[in-house]
Amino acid sequence: TLFRSVDDKSDDGKSVSTLSFGVNRPTISCMFDYGNRYHLRCYLYQARDLLPMDKDSFSDPYAIVSFLHQSQKTVVMRGTLNPTWDQTLIFYEIEIFGDPKTIAEMPPNIVVELYDQDTYGADEYMGRCICKPSMERAPRLSWYTADRKS
């Protein structure tokens, strides 16, 4: 790992950091020797016993799956507390820096957040779960408990 200080100059020759903050603050950047590219296939089958968020005692749930700097959304399932998405979200060409053996042993977590879609106003947060990706060729389905805390 290599660190480097950078001091940007404005058109009049003064340091940008001096103009913004009143003191010189160097920008530090980090450089890696190499990165490896991965694909993540996230299969969401279903959720069970979700909380009713609408007046009709149902919800219109969908999931947002986030992995590192990318996110994808499932389809919205109308009027249900037990949605079956049966949907695969594929994250292509994700670059992860570091030793491949270490990444295989401790891969970054997947965050799945559940929301209730509302026609009027903001969608309502229903919960989230943190999942660990599997490096197996044929992984088994796993259940995760959604935590209501944000």
KEVEX-702524 format. One record per residue: x, y, z of N, C-alpha, C in turn; residue in one letter. Coordinates in steps of 0.05 Angstrom, whole numbers, plus 5000, padded with zeros to 4 digits. Layout:
<rs>
XYZXYZXYZA/...
</rs>
This chain:
<rs>
501749775000500050005000501850255000T/501050444984502650684981500850934987L/501751115002500351355008501751594996F/500151794987501352024974499752274982R/501052484988499752744994499452904968S/497153034965496653204942495553464952V/496653684942495653954950494754094924D/492154114920491054234896491354534897D/491954654874492254944871489955054855K/488855284863486755414847488055594826S/486455724810487455894788489256114798D/488856224822490556434832492956334846D/493456074846495855964858495655894887G/493355954900493055894928492055604931K/492555494953491755214959488655214962S/487355024949484454994952483754934980V/485254764993484654695021484854935039S/486655115034486955365050484455535046T/483455555021481055715016478655595029L/478455325030476055195040476055165071S/478355095082478455025110480155215127F/481755395115483355565130486055445138G/486455195132489055055137489654875114V/492154805111492854615090492154335100N/490454205084489753925090490353765066R/492353595066493053435043490953215038P/490453145013488752925006490552675006T/489552465018491052215019489652015001I/491151884984489951684967491451414972S/490051204967491150934972491250784945C/493450654940493750514915494150214921M/492850044906493149754910494649634887F/495949414892497549284871495749154850D/493549034858491748904839488948864851Y/487048824834484248764842483248534826G/481348394837480248164823477248214818N/476248124796473448164788471847914795R/469447974806467647764814464847814803Y/463247604802460347624796458847524820H/456747664827455047574849452247514838L/451347274844448547194837447047174863R/445147354866443547354891440747264885C/440047024894437446914889435646964913Y/433447114909431547164929429047004923L/428446814940426046644936423646774948Y/423546804974421146904987421747025015Q/419747165025419747265053417247165065A/417247135091414847035105414247215129R/411647235135410647375159411647655162D/411547815140412248095141410148245156L/410848475166408948645180407048785160L/404448805167402648955150403249255153P/403649385130404349665131402149845119M/400249725105398049875092395549845108D/393650025103391050025117389449765113K/389849635091388449385085389649145098D/391549185117392948975132394848805115S/395648915092397648785076399948965071F/401748885054404049055046404549005016S/406049185004406949154977410049144977D/411148924986413948914992415748884967P/418148994969420348944951422948944967Y/425048844955427648834968429648994952A/431449124966433749254954436249104964I/437748984945440148834952442549004946V/444249044966446649204962449149034968S/451049064950453648924953455849124945F/457449194964459549404961458249654951L/458949744927457950004917455649974897H/454449734895452349694876449749604890Q/447449684880444849594891443049524868S/441249334873439149264854436549214870Q/434349234855431649214868430048994855K/428548854872426748644862424248764852T/422448604840419848704833418148744858V/416148904856414248954878412148744877V/411648614900409448414902407148554916M/404848574902402548724912400848564932R/400048694954398148584973398748314985G/401148294997401948045010403748085033T/403647905052405547895074407547665071L/407147505050408947275044409647285015N/411247485007411947504978413847284969P/413247184944415046994931416147134907T/418747224909419947364886421047164866W/422346944875423546754856425146904835D/426947074844428347254826431347254832Q/432947254811435847264814436847534805T/438347664823439647924816442547864812L/443647954789446447894782448048154782I/450148154798452048374799454448294783F/454948434761457148364743459648524749Y/461948404744464548534744465048714769E/464748594792465248744817468248704823I/469648934825472448914830472948934860E/474348734871474948734900478048714902I/479148894917482048894921482848724944F/485148594941486248434963486848154954G/487747994972488547714966486047544962D/485947404939483547244933482947034954P/484946924967484546724988483146845012K/484047085019482747235042479947315035T/479447395010476747475002474947235002I/475947004994474246754994473546675022A/475346715042474846645069473046845083E/473347105077471747315089470747505068M/468747425052467747605031466147825043P/465848055028464148275038461248185041P/459948295060457148225066455248335044N/452948205042450748295025448648405044I/447548635038445448755054442848745038V/440748625050438048615038436148775055V/435048985043433149165057430449125045E/428449105062425649065054424149325057L/422549395037420849635037418049565029Y/416149735038413349715029412949955010D/412149894985411650104966409050244972Q/409050504973406650664977406050834953D/403450854946402651014923403151304928T/402551394952402951674960404951684983Y/406951864980408951895001411251704997G/413151705016415551545015414951255021A/416451075009416250795015417050745044D/415850545057416350505085418450275089E/420350325106422450135113421149905130Y/421749655122420649425137422749275153M/425249295145427349145159429649075140G/431648955152434048885136435348635148R/436848505131438548285141441248295127C/443248195140445948185130446547895123I/447447845099447947575089450947555081C/451947315085454747255077454547095051K/455947195029455847045004457346785006P/456446594991457746324989459446314965S/461746194967463546154944463145874931M/461145724941460545464930459245484902E/459745284886458545284859455545254860R/454545094878451645044881450845094910A/450545354918449845404946447045324953P/446445274978443845204987442345454996R/439745454994438045675003438345695033L/438345945043438545995072436446205080S/435346175104433546365115435046575132W/434246825130435447035146433147185159Y/433547265184431547425198431947715192T/429847855184429948145179429748295205A/431648465211431648625235430348895228D/428448985245426949235240428649475245R/430849455261432549685267433949785242K/434250045240435650155217438550195224S/
</rs>
